[in-house]
Amino acid sequence: MSSLQKDQYIELAVGAETCAIRIEEIHEIIKMLSITDIPFSRNEVKGVINLRGKVVSVVSLRNLLGMADEPYTKATRIIVVRYREEFVGLIVDKVNKVTTYEEIHPPSGGQGRGREGVFLGIGQRGDQLVGILKLEEILGG
C-alpha cells in the first residue's frame, strides 16, 4: 500500500492522453490568458503571463510530452504549479476532475528516458489506467 493512494489528483487531457498531477503540486487552475512571447526561447516555452502581479512562465505540456501544438479551445487551461520555488504554468487541453486511485502501480521500466520516465506511477480505478506525471522530470528534464 503506497501513501500515494490516499492522495488526490487532478486528471487532465493532453491530446488523446489522460494524465494526472498530484493536487498538492498545483497552485491553481486558470482559464487561458493572453501569453506574452519570449523571443529565442525553447519551443515548449510559450511565453509568460501576468498572474496578479507575478510573472509566470508558461509551457506547453503537449510539447513537453512530444506532441504537436493544437489550437486552444474553450476547454484549454493553464495549471499553475510550484517548481523550484517559482510558479510555472502548464497548458493542458482540458481539466477533467479531481480524483483518487484505488491502486498506484510503479511506472513501466522502459529503457532510457522515454515517455515512461515522466511518470511517477500509474493510477488505477476500475479498468482505467492513468499516468501520474512527475513534474521534476517533465520540467527539469
C-alpha positions in Angstrom: 0.0 0.0 0.0 1.5 3.2 -1.1 0.8 6.5 0.6 0.2 7.9 -2.9 -3.1 6.1 -2.9 -4.6 8.5 -0.3 -3.6 11.5 -2.3 -5.9 13.4 -4.6 -5.1 14.1 -8.2 -6.3 16.4 -10.9 -7.0 14.4 -14.1 -6.3 16.2 -17.3 -6.3 15.6 -21.0 -3.4 16.3 -23.4 -4.4 15.2 -26.9 -5.9 11.7 -26.6 -3.8 11.1 -23.4 -5.3 11.3 -19.9 -2.7 12.1 -17.2 -2.9 13.2 -13.6 -0.9 15.6 -11.3 -0.9 15.3 -7.5 -3.2 18.0 -6.2 -0.7 19.3 -3.6 1.7 20.2 -6.5 -0.9 22.5 -8.1 -1.2 26.2 -7.0 -4.3 27.0 -9.1 -6.0 26.2 -12.4 -7.0 29.2 -14.6 -8.6 29.8 -18.0 -6.3 30.6 -20.9 -4.9 34.1 -20.7 -3.0 36.2 -23.2 0.6 35.0 -23.3 3.5 37.3 -24.0 6.0 35.7 -26.3 9.7 35.3 -25.2 12.0 35.6 -28.2 14.6 32.8 -28.7 13.0 30.5 -26.1 12.7 26.7 -26.4 9.7 25.5 -28.5 7.8 24.3 -25.4 8.0 27.7 -23.7 5.0 29.6 -24.9 5.9 32.8 -23.0 4.9 34.5 -19.8 1.6 35.6 -18.2 0.9 38.2 -15.6 -0.8 36.4 -12.7 -2.0 39.0 -10.2 1.3 40.9 -10.5 3.6 37.9 -10.7 5.3 37.0 -14.0 4.8 33.2 -14.6 6.5 31.2 -17.4 4.0 29.1 -19.4 5.0 25.9 -21.1 3.0 23.5 -23.3 2.5 20.1 -21.7 1.8 18.8 -25.3 5.3 19.9 -26.4 6.9 18.5 -23.2 5.3 15.1 -23.9 6.4 15.2 -27.6 3.1 16.1 -29.2 2.4 18.8 -31.8 0.6 22.0 -30.9 -3.1 22.3 -31.4 -5.3 25.4 -31.4 -6.5 26.4 -28.0 -10.2 25.8 -27.2 -12.7 27.0 -24.6 -11.6 23.9 -22.5 -7.9 24.8 -22.6 -6.5 25.6 -19.1 -3.3 26.7 -17.5 -2.4 24.6 -14.5 -0.1 26.7 -12.3 2.4 24.5 -10.3 5.2 25.4 -7.9 8.5 24.2 -9.3 11.8 25.0 -7.6 10.4 28.0 -5.6 8.8 29.5 -8.7 5.4 29.2 -10.4 5.2 27.6 -13.8 2.0 27.4 -16.0 1.4 24.1 -17.8 -1.0 24.5 -20.8 -3.4 21.4 -21.0 -6.2 20.7 -23.4 -8.7 20.0 -20.6 -9.0 19.5 -16.9 -11.3 16.6 -16.2 -11.8 16.1 -12.5 -10.4 15.7 -9.0 -10.0 12.0 -8.2 -8.2 9.4 -6.2 -7.0 6.0 -7.3 -7.7 2.5 -5.9 -4.1 1.4 -6.7 -0.9 3.1 -7.8 1.4 0.9 -9.8 5.1 1.7 -10.4 5.8 3.1 -13.9 6.8 0.5 -16.5 10.5 0.0 -16.7 11.3 1.3 -20.2 14.8 1.6 -21.5 16.4 5.1 -21.2 14.4 8.3 -20.6 11.5 7.6 -22.9 8.0 8.7 -22.1 7.9 6.2 -19.2 10.4 8.5 -17.3 7.9 11.2 -17.0 5.5 9.2 -14.8 5.6 8.9 -11.0 3.3 5.9 -11.2 0.2 4.5 -12.9 -3.1 5.2 -11.1 -5.8 2.5 -11.4 -9.5 3.0 -10.8 -11.5 0.0 -12.1 -10.3 -0.7 -15.6 -9.0 2.8 -16.2 -5.2 3.4 -16.0 -3.8 6.9 -15.8 -0.2 8.1 -15.8 0.7 10.3 -12.9 3.1 12.9 -14.0 6.4 13.5 -12.3 6.9 17.3 -12.5 10.6 17.2 -11.6 11.2 15.0 -14.7 8.9 17.0 -17.1 10.1 20.5 -16.1 13.7 19.7 -15.2 14.5 17.1 -17.8 
